């Protein structure tokens, strides 16, 4: 499953790490989009 997190900041990074650990494909959208 793909998940996009917008305006991440510190909380978004924690959520991203948790989702990636669960096997999700995460796109972190901040100033520069990053596909993790």
N, C-alpha and C positions, 0 to 999 in steps of 0.2 A: 504494500500500500504506500502511496506517495503522500507526503504531508508537507505543506508550506507553512513556515513560521515567518511572520512579517514584523519588522521593527523589534528585533530580538532583544538586544541588551543582555544583561546578565541572566535574567529569568529565562529568556528564550534559549540561551545556550544550555542551561540546565535541562530544559524540556527536550532540546535537540539531542543531547547526550542520552537521555532516558529512552527516547523513541528509537534512536539508532541501535541501542542495546537490545531493543525488542524486535529488531529486524525491519524497521520502517526505512523507506528511502526519504530523506529529509532535504528540503530545499530551504535554506536560511536566507531570507530576503531582508537585507539591511541597506546600507548605502551601496554596497556592491554585492549583487546576488552570488551566492556560493552554493554549489550542488555538492552535498556530502554523501 
